[in-house]
Amino acid sequence: MNQDFLGRVVWVTGANGGIGQAVVQEFRRRGAIVIASDLKADVSIENSDFSTQQSVQLDVTKRSQVHALLQRIATQCGTVDTLINVAGVVSFGSAQDLSEEEWDRVIDINLKGSFLTSQSVLTGMKEKKFGRIIQMGSVVGKNAGNARPWIDPNEQARASNVAYGVSKAGVHIMTGFLARETASFGITVNALAPGPIATEMTKGFPDNLRALIPVGRMGETNDIVHAVMFLAHQDAGFVTGEILNVNGGMWSD
Ligand SMILES: NC(=O)c1ccc[n+]([C@@H]2O[C@H](COP(=O)([O-])OP(=O)(O)OC[C@H]3O[C@@H](n4cnc5c(N)ncnc54)[C@H](O)[C@@H]3O)[C@@H](O)[C@H]2O)c1
C-alpha cells in the first residue's frame, strides 16, 4: 500500500460532503492521521477522539471553534501540517436579484471560513518548517459564471451565481497572498478551481451547461482527490500560489 502520507497530520473541513469524504478516505488509505470536521457532524469538539474515524462538528465561520479544535488536535495529534479547506456552500442568483443576506452568508462561509482555518494553522506550520494548505476555488471564480440569458432566460436563475463566484475569486487571490507570505517557511498554499463535480452540490446542474464541458462528462470526486494528493505531497514543494484548473477543459488560463 502507498504510505507516502504516513504520520502526516491532515485536517479536512467540509469532510462529510461529496468531495470531503473522498479526500478523507484517500489520506487515511495513504497512512495519514486525519481530522475530519464538518458543520453537520455528531461529535462535539470537547468529545472528539481522533483515534476514531468520527467527524467533529465545526462551523468554519466561528473563530473560537476553529481555535478550540486546533487546541484539541495539538493535544492528541500534534501540529497540523496539511489543511484541506473543503467546506463551502453553493448559491444561485443574479446580481439584480441577490439579497444582502445571501451575499453575506456565502462570503462568510466560503471566503472568511477558509481564511480563519488557514490563519489558525500558520504558526504551527512555520515552527515545523513544513506545511500544505489547499483551498477549494472554482472555475466560476475565474470565468465569471455561465449565465446566458440571451440563449435561455429561464436558465439564468441556475447559471448566475454572483455571490458564489466572487467568494471563490476571493479564495483564489487569498491563496496567492498566503503562498507568498509563507513560501520561505517550507509551506505551500494552492487552490483547485474545479468545474462541476458530481456531488449533492450539483444535483440540479442544468443539462445544457453540462453540454459545455469539453471532456463530455461531469467531474468525479476522484478527479479532485488526485489533484489534492499531488499538491499535498512532500515532493510538491516548488508549487505554490497555483490555482489549478480541474474542469474538463471548460476554461484555461
Ligand atoms: N461540486 C462541485 O461541482 C464543486 C465545484 C467547484 C468547487 N466546489 C467546492 O468544493 C467544496 C466541496 O463541495 P462538495 O461538492 O463536496 O459540496 P457538498 O455540499 O457535498 O459538501 C460541502 C460540505 O461543507 C459543509 N459546510 C457547509 N457550511 C459549513 C460551515 N459553515 N462550516 C463547516 N462546514 C460547512 C457541508 O456541511 C458539507 O458537508 C466546496 O467548497 C465547493 O464550493 C465544488
The ligand as an SDF file (V2000), in Angstrom:
LIG
                    3D

 44 48  0  0  0  0  0  0  0  0999 V2000
  -19.2180   20.0710   -6.5390 N   0  0  0  0  0  0  0  0  0  0  0  0
  -18.7500   20.9620   -7.4100 C   0  0  0  0  0  0  0  0  0  0  0  0
  -19.1050   20.9830   -8.5890 O   0  0  0  0  0  0  0  0  0  0  0  0
  -17.7320   21.9780   -6.9850 C   0  0  0  0  0  0  0  0  0  0  0  0
  -17.1000   22.7410   -7.9660 C   0  0  0  0  0  0  0  0  0  0  0  0
  -16.1850   23.7050   -7.5890 C   0  0  0  0  0  0  0  0  0  0  0  0
  -15.8860   23.8750   -6.2580 C   0  0  0  0  0  0  0  0  0  0  0  0
  -16.5110   23.1200   -5.3150 N   0  0  0  0  0  0  0  0  0  0  0  0
  -16.1880   23.3670   -3.9240 C   0  0  0  0  0  0  0  0  0  0  0  0
  -15.7460   22.1730   -3.3080 O   0  0  0  0  0  0  0  0  0  0  0  0
  -16.1550   22.1810   -1.9380 C   0  0  0  0  0  0  0  0  0  0  0  0
  -16.9220   20.8940   -1.6100 C   0  0  0  0  0  0  0  0  0  0  0  0
  -18.0270   20.7680   -2.4820 O   0  0  0  0  0  0  0  0  0  0  0  0
  -18.9680   19.4700   -2.4910 P   0  0  0  0  0  0  0  0  0  0  0  0
  -19.4350   19.3050   -3.8640 O   0  0  0  0  0  0  0  0  0  0  0  0
  -18.3220   18.3440   -1.7680 O   0  0  0  0  0  0  0  0  0  0  0  0
  -20.2060   20.0310   -1.6410 O   0  0  0  0  0  0  0  0  0  0  0  0
  -21.0650   19.3500   -0.5150 P   0  0  0  0  0  0  0  0  0  0  0  0
  -22.2680   20.2260   -0.3430 O   0  0  0  0  0  0  0  0  0  0  0  0
  -21.2570   17.9110   -0.7780 O   0  0  0  0  0  0  0  0  0  0  0  0
  -20.1100   19.4990    0.7680 O   0  0  0  0  0  0  0  0  0  0  0  0
  -19.8580   20.7240    1.4080 C   0  0  0  0  0  0  0  0  0  0  0  0
  -19.6940   20.4470    2.8950 C   0  0  0  0  0  0  0  0  0  0  0  0
  -19.3790   21.6870    3.5450 O   0  0  0  0  0  0  0  0  0  0  0  0
  -20.0600   21.6940    4.7800 C   0  0  0  0  0  0  0  0  0  0  0  0
  -20.2630   23.0570    5.2650 N   0  0  0  0  0  0  0  0  0  0  0  0
  -21.1290   23.9920    4.7980 C   0  0  0  0  0  0  0  0  0  0  0  0
  -21.0630   25.0930    5.5660 N   0  0  0  0  0  0  0  0  0  0  0  0
  -20.1290   24.8650    6.5280 C   0  0  0  0  0  0  0  0  0  0  0  0
  -19.6230   25.6170    7.6190 C   0  0  0  0  0  0  0  0  0  0  0  0
  -20.0680   26.8520    7.8970 N   0  0  0  0  0  0  0  0  0  0  0  0
  -18.6640   25.0530    8.3950 N   0  0  0  0  0  0  0  0  0  0  0  0
  -18.2160   23.8120    8.1390 C   0  0  0  0  0  0  0  0  0  0  0  0
  -18.6580   23.0330    7.1280 N   0  0  0  0  0  0  0  0  0  0  0  0
  -19.6100   23.5630    6.3350 C   0  0  0  0  0  0  0  0  0  0  0  0
  -21.3880   20.9980    4.4900 C   0  0  0  0  0  0  0  0  0  0  0  0
  -21.9990   20.5160    5.6940 O   0  0  0  0  0  0  0  0  0  0  0  0
  -20.9780   19.9010    3.5210 C   0  0  0  0  0  0  0  0  0  0  0  0
  -20.7100   18.6730    4.1900 O   0  0  0  0  0  0  0  0  0  0  0  0
  -16.9630   23.4580   -1.7290 C   0  0  0  0  0  0  0  0  0  0  0  0
  -16.1240   24.4560   -1.2070 O   0  0  0  0  0  0  0  0  0  0  0  0
  -17.3970   23.8050   -3.1230 C   0  0  0  0  0  0  0  0  0  0  0  0
  -17.6710   25.1830   -3.2760 O   0  0  0  0  0  0  0  0  0  0  0  0
  -17.4220   22.1640   -5.6460 C   0  0  0  0  0  0  0  0  0  0  0  0
  1  2  1  0
  2  3  2  0
  2  4  1  0
  4  5  1  0
  4 44  2  0
  5  6  2  0
  6  7  1  0
  7  8  2  0
  8  9  1  0
  8 44  1  0
  9 10  1  0
  9 42  1  0
 10 11  1  0
 11 12  1  0
 11 40  1  0
 12 13  1  0
 13 14  1  0
 14 15  2  0
 14 16  1  0
 14 17  1  0
 17 18  1  0
 18 19  2  0
 18 20  1  0
 18 21  1  0
 21 22  1  0
 22 23  1  0
 23 24  1  0
 23 38  1  0
 24 25  1  0
 25 26  1  0
 25 36  1  0
 26 27  1  0
 26 35  1  0
 27 28  2  0
 28 29  1  0
 29 30  1  0
 29 35  2  0
 30 31  1  0
 30 32  2  0
 32 33  1  0
 33 34  2  0
 34 35  1  0
 36 37  1  0
 36 38  1  0
 38 39  1  0
 40 41  1  0
 40 42  1  0
 42 43  1  0
M  CHG  2   8   1  16  -1
M  END
$$$$
